[in-house]
């Protein structure tokens, strides 16, 4: 079959595309940008802003046997994008499919979607569902809960959170979800594509178990064989404030609407009976405790450990600067140098060094660059050599004062080798 997949570069769409091709179908992806790994023959670059009429879709539907719409956003890049991508574009597509008599249409929606739902995400998804169900099309609406994919941004985030020793999350022990693996969801699509009779109009595509967010993280932690952790409920007032602050970051998925959906999920609106999915698959969907693997543990820990180490080292440099500027005056610095028999260096040596330390600390915190790490290694080695030459007793202080430089040097070396340069701005 010739299948048109909208949102083919996303988490769900990429799994659907792969599964369809493995099953022998010809797939054409549709999206704003062509992925580097896809040839032009199997991709249609479109501007969704121009795809709000059936006429815009008709040329793309020539010789198409099935359409799968996987387009979805969790947050609006621009005001009105929920309505554009979740309602206006799909409604125009469904109308065009009806005109072309496309044999099969599958719409990936979400549990909780309804025209009367409390958030724009759910309402716009629900409006598209209502339109599709009233058309003369052989169509199925898939309504997943949380979808897990090894390379998905949200899945990476959940794996990272699962490796933390302690975590407080909004509605962590109250909101209920029913995760399904993206590969199982894609397999459902493949089976439904060729199902002419008996295909459900609406299918809740969920995993085998419903659980709280805390239990989901525990399953991921178990799969990675990570150390035990504790997940606590964040107070609702704090969650609300965090949602409003996080909304200022365009990349953050934590918004007041996202919190509202978690709140609504306490009633079970994000869970369903998994028996229908089992029937379509011919087996039980993968259990969430098999999603993550031990190979995921190291990258998941590094996802939070690298920024934490960067800020910790930045704090060390800033503290050094503060000690010289605040705790020690210029006179105090000179007195210390003289008492240490350091007479060949300029009298303001410590103050100049502290200024350099402040610059490094601020750059690490707000303008990190890979070359900062070898620079720090050189400076720390230089400071260690100077201190050892003039004040060797620093190695013999209680608690090993100067010897603590050794693990700092190792951390800086590791950070140098692991840190990437920022991607160039286009």
C-alpha positions as CSV (number, residue, x, y, z in Angstrom):
1,X,0.0,0.0,0.0
2,X,1.0,3.6,-0.6
3,X,0.8,5.3,2.8
4,X,1.0,9.0,3.6
5,X,2.3,9.7,7.1
6,X,2.0,13.2,8.6
7,X,4.5,14.1,11.3
8,X,6.8,11.3,10.1
9,X,9.8,12.7,11.8
10,X,8.3,12.8,15.3
11,X,8.4,10.2,18.0
12,X,5.3,8.3,17.0
13,X,5.5,9.1,13.3
14,X,9.1,7.8,13.0
15,X,8.2,4.5,14.6
16,X,5.1,4.2,12.4
17,X,7.1,4.9,9.3
18,X,9.7,2.3,10.1
19,X,7.1,-0.3,11.0
20,X,5.2,0.3,7.8
21,X,8.3,0.0,5.6
22,X,9.3,-3.2,7.4
23,X,5.9,-4.6,6.6
24,X,6.5,-3.9,2.9
25,X,4.4,-0.7,2.4
26,X,5.6,2.4,0.5
27,X,5.7,5.3,2.8
28,X,5.8,9.1,2.0
29,X,6.5,11.3,5.0
30,X,5.0,14.8,5.3
31,X,6.4,17.6,7.4
32,X,7.9,21.1,7.5
33,X,11.5,19.8,7.0
34,X,13.0,16.8,5.3
35,X,15.1,14.7,7.7
36,X,18.7,14.2,6.5
37,X,18.2,10.4,6.5
38,X,15.2,10.5,4.1
39,X,15.4,10.9,0.4
40,X,13.3,13.4,-1.5
41,X,11.3,10.7,-3.2
42,X,9.9,9.6,0.1
43,X,9.2,13.0,1.6
44,X,6.9,16.0,1.0
45,X,8.0,19.3,2.5
46,X,4.9,21.4,3.3
47,X,4.0,24.6,5.1
48,X,1.1,23.6,7.5
49,X,0.0,27.3,7.5
50,X,-1.1,26.7,3.9
51,X,-2.8,23.4,4.4
52,X,-6.1,24.4,5.9
53,X,-8.3,23.7,2.8
54,X,-9.1,20.4,1.2
55,X,-7.8,21.7,-2.1
56,X,-4.3,22.0,-0.6
57,X,-4.2,18.3,0.2
58,X,-5.7,16.8,-2.9
59,X,-2.5,16.7,-5.0
60,X,-0.7,14.8,-2.2
61,X,-3.4,12.1,-2.1
62,X,-3.0,10.9,-5.7
63,X,-2.5,7.1,-5.6
64,X,-2.6,7.1,-1.8
65,X,-4.2,4.0,-0.1
66,X,-4.0,5.1,3.5
67,X,-3.3,8.3,5.6
68,X,-1.8,8.3,9.1
69,X,-1.9,11.6,10.9
70,X,0.7,11.6,13.8
71,X,1.0,15.4,14.0
72,X,0.8,16.7,17.6
73,X,2.4,19.3,19.8
74,X,2.4,19.5,23.6
75,X,3.0,23.3,23.6
76,X,2.2,26.1,21.2
77,X,5.3,27.6,19.5
78,X,3.0,30.4,18.4
79,X,-0.5,31.4,19.6
80,X,-3.1,29.5,17.6
81,X,-0.8,26.5,16.7
82,X,-3.0,24.1,18.7
83,X,-6.0,25.0,16.6
84,X,-4.0,25.0,13.4
85,X,-2.2,21.7,13.8
86,X,-4.7,19.7,15.8
87,X,-8.0,20.9,14.2
88,X,-7.8,23.1,11.1
89,X,-5.2,21.1,9.2
90,X,-6.6,17.6,10.1
91,X,-10.2,18.7,9.2
92,X,-9.0,19.9,5.8
93,X,-7.1,16.6,5.3
94,X,-10.1,14.5,6.3
95,X,-12.3,16.4,3.8
96,X,-9.7,15.8,1.0
97,X,-9.5,12.1,1.9
98,X,-13.3,11.9,1.7
99,X,-13.3,13.6,-1.8
100,X,-10.5,11.2,-3.0
101,X,-12.2,8.2,-1.3
102,X,-9.0,7.2,0.5
103,X,-9.5,3.6,1.6
104,X,-8.0,4.0,5.1
105,X,-7.5,6.9,7.5
106,X,-5.9,6.7,11.0
107,X,-5.8,9.7,13.4
108,X,-3.4,9.6,16.4
109,X,-5.2,11.6,19.1
110,X,-4.9,11.4,22.9
111,X,-6.8,10.1,25.9
112,X,-8.8,12.8,27.5
113,X,-9.5,14.7,24.2
114,X,-13.0,16.2,23.8
115,X,-14.4,19.4,22.6
116,X,-15.4,20.3,26.1
117,X,-12.0,19.4,27.7
118,X,-10.4,21.9,30.0
119,X,-7.2,22.6,27.9
120,X,-6.7,23.7,24.3
121,X,-4.5,20.7,23.6
122,X,-7.4,18.3,24.4
123,X,-10.1,20.5,22.9
124,X,-8.5,20.9,19.5
125,X,-7.7,17.2,19.4
126,X,-11.3,16.5,20.3
127,X,-12.6,18.8,17.5
128,X,-10.7,16.8,14.9
129,X,-12.0,13.6,16.3
130,X,-15.6,14.8,16.0
131,X,-15.1,15.9,12.4
132,X,-13.5,12.6,11.4
133,X,-16.2,10.4,13.0
134,X,-19.0,12.1,11.0
135,X,-17.3,11.6,7.6
136,X,-17.8,8.8,5.2
137,X,-14.4,7.3,5.7
138,X,-13.0,4.0,6.9
139,X,-11.2,5.6,9.8
140,X,-9.8,4.8,13.3
141,X,-8.9,7.2,16.0
142,X,-6.0,6.1,18.3
143,X,-6.0,7.5,21.7
144,X,-2.8,6.8,23.6
145,X,-1.8,7.8,27.1
146,X,2.0,8.4,27.6
147,X,4.0,7.1,24.6
148,X,7.5,5.8,25.3
149,X,10.3,5.8,22.7
150,X,14.0,5.3,23.4
151,X,15.0,8.4,21.5
152,X,11.9,10.5,22.4
153,X,12.7,13.8,24.3
154,X,10.0,13.1,27.0
155,X,11.3,9.5,27.4
156,X,14.8,10.7,27.9
157,X,13.6,13.2,30.4
158,X,11.7,10.6,32.4
159,X,14.7,8.2,32.3
160,X,16.9,11.1,33.6
161,X,14.4,11.8,36.4
162,X,14.3,8.1,37.3
163,X,18.0,8.1,38.1
164,X,17.8,11.0,40.7
165,X,18.1,9.9,44.3
166,X,15.2,12.1,45.3
167,X,12.6,14.0,43.3
168,X,9.5,16.1,43.9
169,X,7.0,16.2,41.0
170,X,3.5,17.7,40.5
171,X,0.9,15.0,41.1
172,X,3.6,12.3,41.2
173,X,1.5,9.9,43.4
174,X,-1.9,11.0,42.2
175,X,-2.0,11.4,38.4
176,X,-2.5,8.1,36.7
177,X,-1.1,7.1,33.3
178,X,-0.9,4.0,31.2
179,X,2.3,4.1,29.1
180,X,2.6,2.3,25.8
181,X,5.8,1.7,23.8
182,X,6.0,3.5,20.5
183,X,6.9,0.3,18.8
184,X,3.6,-1.3,20.0
185,X,1.6,1.7,18.9
186,X,3.3,1.5,15.5
187,X,2.5,-2.2,15.2
188,X,-1.2,-1.3,16.0
189,X,-1.1,1.1,13.0
190,X,0.3,-1.5,10.7
191,X,-2.3,-4.0,11.6
192,X,-5.2,-1.5,11.3
193,X,-4.0,-0.2,7.9
194,X,-5.1,-3.4,6.2
195,X,-8.1,-4.1,8.4
196,X,-11.1,-3.6,6.2
197,X,-13.8,-5.0,8.5
198,X,-14.2,-5.0,12.2
199,X,-11.7,-2.1,12.7
200,X,-12.7,0.0,15.7
201,X,-13.7,3.6,15.2
202,X,-11.9,4.6,18.4
203,X,-9.2,2.6,20.1
204,X,-7.5,3.5,23.4
205,X,-4.0,2.5,22.7
206,X,-2.6,1.9,26.2
207,X,-0.1,-0.4,27.9
208,X,-1.0,-3.3,30.1
209,X,-1.0,-1.5,33.4
210,X,-2.2,1.9,34.7
211,X,0.0,3.5,37.3
212,X,1.0,6.8,39.0
213,X,3.9,8.9,37.6
214,X,6.0,7.8,40.6
215,X,5.4,4.1,39.7
216,X,6.2,4.8,36.1
217,X,9.6,6.2,37.1
218,X,10.1,3.2,39.4
219,X,9.6,0.9,36.4
220,X,12.1,2.9,34.3
221,X,14.6,2.8,37.2
222,X,14.1,-0.9,37.6
223,X,14.7,-1.5,33.8
224,X,18.0,0.5,34.0
225,X,19.1,-1.3,37.2
226,X,19.6,2.1,38.7
227,X,20.1,2.9,42.4
228,X,16.9,3.3,44.5
229,X,15.3,6.7,44.6
230,X,12.4,8.5,46.2
231,X,9.6,10.4,44.4
232,X,7.5,12.8,46.3
233,X,4.4,14.9,45.5
234,X,5.2,18.5,45.0
235,X,2.7,20.8,46.9
236,X,0.0,22.1,44.5
237,X,0.9,25.7,45.2
238,X,4.5,25.2,44.4
239,X,3.5,23.3,41.3
240,X,1.4,26.2,40.1
241,X,4.2,28.7,40.6
242,X,6.7,26.4,38.9
243,X,4.3,26.0,35.9
244,X,4.0,29.7,35.4
245,X,7.8,30.3,35.8
246,X,8.6,27.4,33.5
247,X,6.2,28.7,30.9
248,X,8.7,31.6,30.3
249,X,11.1,29.0,28.8
250,X,9.9,28.2,25.2
251,X,11.5,24.7,25.4
252,X,9.8,23.7,28.7
253,X,6.9,21.2,28.6
254,X,5.8,22.2,32.1
255,X,3.0,24.7,31.6
256,X,-0.2,25.5,33.5
257,X,-2.1,23.5,30.8
258,X,0.2,20.5,31.3
259,X,-0.4,20.7,35.1
260,X,-4.1,20.9,34.4
261,X,-4.0,17.7,32.4
262,X,-2.1,16.0,35.2
263,X,-4.7,17.1,37.6
264,X,-7.5,15.8,35.4
265,X,-5.6,12.5,35.1
266,X,-6.2,11.8,38.8
267,X,-9.7,10.6,37.9
268,X,-8.4,8.0,35.5
269,X,-9.1,9.9,32.3
270,X,-5.6,9.0,31.0
271,X,-6.2,5.3,31.5
272,X,-8.3,2.6,29.8
273,X,-9.0,-1.1,29.3
274,X,-6.0,-2.6,27.4
275,X,-8.0,-5.6,26.1
276,X,-8.8,-4.0,22.8
277,X,-5.1,-3.3,22.1
278,X,-4.2,-6.8,23.0
279,X,-6.8,-8.1,20.5
280,X,-5.4,-6.0,17.7
281,X,-1.8,-6.9,18.5
282,X,-2.5,-10.5,19.1
283,X,-0.4,-10.3,22.3
284,X,-0.1,-8.2,25.4
285,X,1.7,-4.9,24.9
286,X,5.1,-4.4,26.4
287,X,5.2,-3.8,30.1
288,X,6.7,-0.5,31.2
289,X,9.3,-2.3,33.4
290,X,10.9,-3.5,30.1
291,X,11.1,-0.1,28.4
292,X,14.5,1.0,29.7
293,X,17.6,-1.1,29.8
294,X,20.9,-1.0,31.7
295,X,22.5,0.7,28.7
296,X,20.3,3.7,29.4
297,X,21.6,4.3,32.9
298,X,24.9,6.1,32.1
299,X,23.4,8.6,29.6
300,X,20.5,9.2,31.9
301,X,22.7,10.0,34.9
302,X,25.0,12.2,32.7
303,X,22.0,14.1,31.5
304,X,21.7,15.8,35.0
305,X,25.2,15.1,36.3
306,X,27.0,17.1,33.6
307,X,25.1,20.4,34.2
308,X,25.3,19.8,38.0
309,X,29.1,19.4,37.7
310,X,29.4,22.5,35.5
311,X,27.6,24.6,38.0
312,X,29.5,23.1,41.0
313,X,32.8,24.0,39.4
314,X,31.5,27.4,38.5
315,X,30.6,27.9,42.1
316,X,34.1,27.0,43.2
317,X,35.7,29.7,41.0
318,X,33.1,32.3,42.1
319,X,33.8,31.4,45.7
320,X,37.5,31.8,45.2
321,X,36.9,35.3,43.8
322,X,34.6,36.3,46.6
323,X,37.1,35.1,49.2
324,X,39.8,37.3,47.7
325,X,37.5,40.3,47.2
326,X,35.4,40.2,50.3
327,X,37.1,38.1,53.0
328,X,40.5,39.4,52.1
329,X,41.4,43.0,51.4
330,X,44.3,44.1,49.2
331,X,46.4,44.5,52.4
332,X,45.3,41.1,53.6
333,X,46.4,39.5,50.3
334,X,49.8,41.1,50.4
335,X,50.3,40.0,54.1
336,X,49.4,36.4,53.2
337,X,51.9,36.4,50.3
338,X,54.6,37.8,52.5
339,X,54.0,35.3,55.3
340,X,54.2,32.5,52.6
341,X,57.6,34.0,51.5
342,X,56.2,34.8,48.1
343,X,58.1,38.0,47.3
344,X,58.8,37.5,43.6
345,X,55.2,37.9,42.5
346,X,53.3,41.2,42.1
347,X,51.6,42.3,45.3
348,X,48.2,42.2,43.7
349,X,48.7,38.7,42.3
350,X,45.8,37.2,44.3
351,X,43.4,40.0,43.3
352,X,44.3,39.6,39.6
353,X,43.9,35.8,39.9
354,X,40.5,36.3,41.6
355,X,39.3,38.4,38.7
356,X,40.2,35.6,36.3
357,X,38.4,33.1,38.6
358,X,35.2,35.3,38.6
359,X,35.3,35.5,34.7
360,X,35.7,31.7,34.4
361,X,32.9,31.0,37.0
362,X,30.5,33.4,35.2
363,X,31.2,31.9,31.8
364,X,30.8,28.4,33.1
365,X,27.4,29.3,34.5
366,X,26.0,31.4,31.7
367,X,28.2,31.0,28.6
368,X,29.8,27.6,28.7
369,X,32.3,26.7,26.1
370,X,34.4,23.5,25.7
371,X,37.7,25.4,25.7
372,X,37.0,26.6,29.3
373,X,37.8,23.1,30.6
374,X,41.5,22.8,29.4
375,X,42.0,26.4,30.4
376,X,40.9,25.5,34.0
377,X,43.2,22.5,34.0
378,X,46.2,24.6,33.1
379,X,45.3,27.2,35.7
380,X,44.7,24.7,38.5
381,X,48.0,22.9,37.7
382,X,49.7,26.3,37.8
383,X,48.1,27.3,41.1
384,X,49.0,23.9,42.5
385,X,52.6,24.1,41.4
386,X,53.0,27.7,42.8
387,X,51.4,26.7,46.2
388,X,53.5,23.5,46.4
389,X,56.7,25.5,45.7
390,X,56.2,28.3,48.2
391,X,53.9,26.7,50.8
392,X,54.4,22.9,50.7
393,X,52.7,22.7,54.1
394,X,49.3,23.1,52.3
395,X,49.6,19.4,51.4
396,X,49.7,18.5,55.1
397,X,46.8,20.5,56.4
398,X,43.9,18.6,58.1
399,X,41.4,17.2,55.7
400,X,44.0,17.3,52.9
401,X,43.3,20.8,51.7
402,X,45.6,20.9,48.6
403,X,45.2,17.2,47.8
404,X,41.5,18.0,47.1
405,X,42.7,19.5,43.9
406,X,43.3,16.0,42.4
407,X,39.6,15.0,42.1
408,X,38.8,18.5,40.8
409,X,41.4,18.1,38.1
410,X,39.9,14.7,37.2
411,X,36.4,16.2,37.1
412,X,37.6,19.0,34.8
413,X,39.3,16.5,32.5
414,X,36.2,14.4,32.2
415,X,34.0,17.4,31.6
416,X,36.4,18.5,28.9
417,X,36.1,15.2,27.1
418,X,32.3,14.9,27.5
419,X,31.3,18.5,26.7
420,X,30.2,19.4,23.2
421,X,30.5,22.8,21.7
422,X,27.2,24.6,21.2
423,X,25.5,23.9,17.9
424,X,26.0,26.7,15.3
425,X,23.1,29.1,15.0
426,X,21.4,29.0,11.6
